[in-house]
Amino acid sequence: MTDAVQVCSAQGSICFELIKGMPAAFVTLIIGGIAAYIAFHQYRVARAKLNLDLFDRRYEIFRETWTFLSLAVQSGPPAQGFSPTFANLIPQASFLFGKRIEEYMRTASQKMTDLWAIDLRTRAHGGTMHPEDIAMDTAILAWFSHEASQGVHKLFGEYLDFEEWR
């Protein structure tokens, strides 16, 4: 054993050179660990920022959709039968949510157009609604009422839930 100590303590030996490099390797390891720790936290901050930006963009579409549905119940269809603001958000919804939300918004837009057509026919006949339009008008308004009060919150809720971020 004393021979091994003498071999390692002999200047120029491989063992001596390895032991001499240990402090530098240890310092490098510590610095690497600190850099990894900082990088991990930067990743978490960047991920949270991405989630927040995505939430903001998605919430804007949710708010416009909810407003669109609520206005249908409160005041009926707009004069031109559609909302340009709402219609312009449909392509964005496809990218931010996927096809499911896009189809939902297209359905809402189509139902608003149907409601507008019924309203035009009713006005053209002196405010008297055609008997075949009564059931359709009632069903569409019931759909808008349900969606504005519950459906839209449930559908968009899974995309806007903060619990998923944790």
FIBA-538816 format. One record per residue (C-alpha): residue in three letters; x, y, z. Coordinates in steps of 0.25 Angstrom, whole numbers, plus 5000, padded with zeros to 4 digits. Layout:
% residues N
ALAXYZ
...
END
This chain:
% residues 166
MET500050005000
THR501150095003
ASP501750064989
ALA500350114983
VAL500450244991
GLN501850264986
VAL501450244972
CYS500250344973
SER501150444980
ALA502250434969
GLN502150564961
GLY501850524946
SER501150394949
ILE499750374943
CYS499150354957
PHE499850484962
GLU499350564949
LEU497850504952
ILE497850554966
LYS498450684962
GLY497250704952
MET496150664963
PRO495950814968
ALA495750864954
ALA494750754951
PHE493950774963
VAL493850924961
THR493450894946
LEU492350794952
ILE491850894961
ILE491751004951
GLY491050904941
GLY490050874952
ILE489751024955
ALA489651044939
ALA488650924938
TYR487850984950
ILE487751114944
ALA487351054930
PHE486250974936
HIS485651094943
GLN485751174930
TYR485051064923
ARG483951064934
VAL483751224933
ALA483751214917
ARG482651104918
ALA481851184928
LYS481951304918
LEU481551214907
ASN480351164915
LEU479951304919
ASP480051354904
LEU479251244899
PHE478151264910
ASP478051414907
ARG477851374892
ARG476851264895
TYR476151344906
GLU475851454895
ILE475151354886
PHE474351304898
ARG473951444902
GLU473451474887
THR472751344886
TRP472051354899
THR471651504895
PHE471151454882
LEU470351344888
SER469751434899
LEU469351544889
ALA468551454881
VAL467751424893
GLN467651564898
SER467451644885
GLY467251544873
PRO468151534861
PRO468951654856
ALA468451734845
GLN469351674835
GLY469151534840
PHE470651514845
SER471651574854
PRO472951614846
THR473751604859
PHE473251464862
ALA473451414848
ASN474851464847
LEU475151384860
ILE474751254854
PRO476051224847
GLN476851264859
ALA476051164867
SER476451054858
PHE477951084861
LEU477751114876
PHE476751004880
GLY476650904868
LYS475450864859
ARG474450834871
ILE474350984875
GLU474451034860
GLU473250944857
TYR472550994869
MET472751134865
ARG472251104851
THR471051044856
ALA470751164864
SER470951254852
GLN470051164844
LYS468951164854
MET469051324855
THR468851324840
ASP467651234841
LEU467051324852
TRP467351444843
ALA466651384831
ILE465451354840
ASP465451494845
LEU465551554831
ARG464351464826
THR463551504839
ARG463751654836
ALA463451634821
HIS462051574825
GLY461751694834
GLY462351634847
THR461551504846
MET462451384847
HIS462151264837
PRO461651144845
GLU462851054840
ASP463751164845
ILE463251164859
ALA463751024864
MET465151054857
ASP465251194864
THR464851134877
ALA465851024876
ILE467051114871
LEU466751214882
ALA466751104892
TRP468051054887
PHE468651194888
SER468051204902
HIS468651074907
GLU470051104900
ALA470151244906
SER469851194920
GLN470551064921
GLY471050994908
VAL472051104904
HIS472651094918
LYS472750944918
LEU473350934904
PHE474451044906
GLY474651014920
GLU475550894917
TYR476450984909
LEU476551104919
ASP476651024932
PHE477851064940
GLU477950934948
GLU478450874935
TRP479750964936
ARG480250904949
END
